[in-house]
C-alpha cells in the first residue's frame, strides 16, 4: 500500500477519492506495462545475411536465357537476363561479384546464391 501512496504523491492531480486514485493507478499500469514490453513486439533488424546455399545454373535455366549482363539498378548492380521467350528478368548481383556494369555474364561460371537471415525470407543473388 505504501507503493501506491507514493505514486499518488507524485501525481500532478489532486486525488481526493479512492476512485481517482484507482483510475490513476490503472493509467500508470497501462502506460508503463506497455512501455516495458515494447521490444517484445518490435521487429529486430540486427544480424547479417549469410550464405545458405549456392548452385550452378541448371541446363534448363541456361537454355531459357538468350543473354545475360550486369546493369545498374536502384539498389546496386543486377543481372539482367534477356529471355529467349521474350522479356527480361532481373536478379541482384552478390556483393562479392567481380563484374561491372555492361559486362556479360557467363552462365557456365556464374552461381545462384541463396542468402538467409533470421526473421526474413531467403533471397537470391547472382555471383559472377
C-alpha positions as CSV (number, residue, x, y, z in Angstrom):
1,X,0.0,0.0,0.0
2,X,2.9,2.4,0.6
3,X,3.9,1.9,-3.1
4,X,0.5,3.1,-4.3
5,X,0.6,6.2,-2.0
6,X,4.0,7.1,-3.3
7,X,2.6,7.1,-6.9
8,X,-0.3,9.3,-5.8
9,X,2.1,11.6,-4.0
10,X,3.9,12.3,-7.3
11,X,0.7,12.6,-9.4
12,X,0.0,16.2,-10.7
13,X,-3.7,15.6,-9.9
14,X,-5.4,16.0,-6.5
15,X,-6.6,12.5,-5.6
16,X,-9.4,13.1,-3.2
17,X,-11.3,9.9,-3.7
18,X,-10.4,6.2,-3.9
19,X,-11.9,6.3,-7.4
20,X,-9.4,8.9,-8.6
21,X,-6.6,7.0,-7.0
22,X,-7.7,3.8,-8.7
23,X,-8.0,5.5,-12.1
24,X,-4.5,7.0,-11.8
25,X,-3.1,3.6,-10.9
26,X,-4.8,2.0,-13.9
27,X,-3.4,4.6,-16.3
28,X,0.0,4.3,-14.7
29,X,-0.1,0.5,-15.1
30,X,-1.3,0.6,-18.7
31,X,1.3,3.2,-19.7
32,X,4.4,1.6,-18.1
33,X,3.5,-2.0,-18.6
34,X,3.1,-1.3,-22.3
35,X,6.4,0.6,-22.5
36,X,8.3,-2.2,-20.7
37,X,7.2,-4.8,-23.2
38,X,7.5,-2.7,-26.4
39,X,10.6,-4.5,-27.6
40,X,8.9,-7.9,-27.5
41,X,6.5,-6.8,-30.3
42,X,9.0,-5.0,-32.5
43,X,11.0,-6.4,-35.4
44,X,14.7,-6.9,-34.9
45,X,16.9,-5.5,-37.7
46,X,20.2,-6.7,-36.4
47,X,22.1,-9.5,-38.0
48,X,23.7,-10.2,-41.3
49,X,22.7,-12.1,-44.4
50,X,24.6,-15.4,-44.5
51,X,25.1,-17.8,-47.4
52,X,22.6,-20.7,-47.1
53,X,23.3,-22.4,-50.4
54,X,24.9,-21.9,-53.8
55,X,24.5,-23.7,-57.1
56,X,25.2,-23.5,-60.7
57,X,22.5,-22.5,-63.2
58,X,20.7,-25.6,-64.4
59,X,20.7,-26.6,-68.1
60,X,17.1,-25.6,-68.3
61,X,17.8,-22.2,-66.9
62,X,20.8,-21.7,-69.3
63,X,18.7,-22.8,-72.2
64,X,15.9,-20.2,-71.4
65,X,18.4,-17.3,-71.5
66,X,19.4,-15.6,-74.7
67,X,22.0,-13.3,-73.0
68,X,22.8,-12.0,-69.5
69,X,24.7,-8.8,-68.5
70,X,25.2,-6.6,-65.5
71,X,23.1,-3.5,-65.2
72,X,22.8,-0.6,-62.7
73,X,19.6,-0.8,-60.6
74,X,18.1,1.3,-57.8
75,X,19.9,-0.8,-55.1
76,X,23.2,-1.6,-56.8
77,X,24.1,-4.0,-59.6
78,X,21.7,-6.6,-61.0
79,X,21.9,-9.4,-63.5
80,X,19.7,-8.7,-66.5
81,X,18.6,-11.9,-68.3
82,X,17.2,-11.5,-71.8
83,X,14.9,-14.4,-72.1
84,X,14.5,-16.4,-75.4
85,X,10.8,-16.4,-74.9
86,X,10.8,-12.6,-74.7
87,X,11.1,-10.2,-71.8
88,X,13.8,-9.5,-69.2
89,X,14.3,-10.9,-65.8
90,X,16.5,-9.3,-63.1
91,X,18.3,-10.8,-60.1
92,X,20.5,-8.7,-57.9
93,X,24.2,-9.4,-58.0
94,X,26.0,-10.6,-54.9
95,X,28.3,-8.1,-53.1
96,X,31.3,-10.2,-53.9
97,X,30.8,-10.3,-57.6
98,X,33.6,-9.0,-59.7
99,X,31.8,-7.9,-62.9
100,X,30.9,-4.3,-63.6
101,X,28.1,-2.6,-65.5
102,X,27.8,-3.6,-69.1
103,X,29.8,-6.8,-68.7
104,X,28.4,-10.1,-70.0
105,X,27.6,-12.9,-67.5
106,X,28.9,-16.4,-68.4
107,X,26.2,-18.7,-67.0
108,X,28.7,-21.6,-67.2
109,X,30.7,-19.9,-64.4
110,X,28.1,-17.9,-62.6
111,X,26.4,-19.2,-59.4
112,X,23.0,-18.6,-57.9
113,X,23.5,-17.9,-54.2
114,X,20.7,-18.2,-51.6
115,X,21.1,-15.9,-48.5
116,X,19.3,-16.2,-45.2
117,X,18.7,-14.0,-42.2
118,X,16.7,-14.6,-39.1
119,X,13.2,-13.3,-39.4
120,X,13.4,-12.7,-43.1
121,X,12.6,-14.7,-46.2
122,X,15.5,-16.1,-48.2
123,X,16.8,-14.0,-51.0
124,X,18.6,-14.9,-54.3
125,X,21.8,-13.3,-55.7
126,X,24.0,-13.9,-58.7
127,X,27.7,-14.4,-58.1
128,X,29.8,-13.9,-61.2
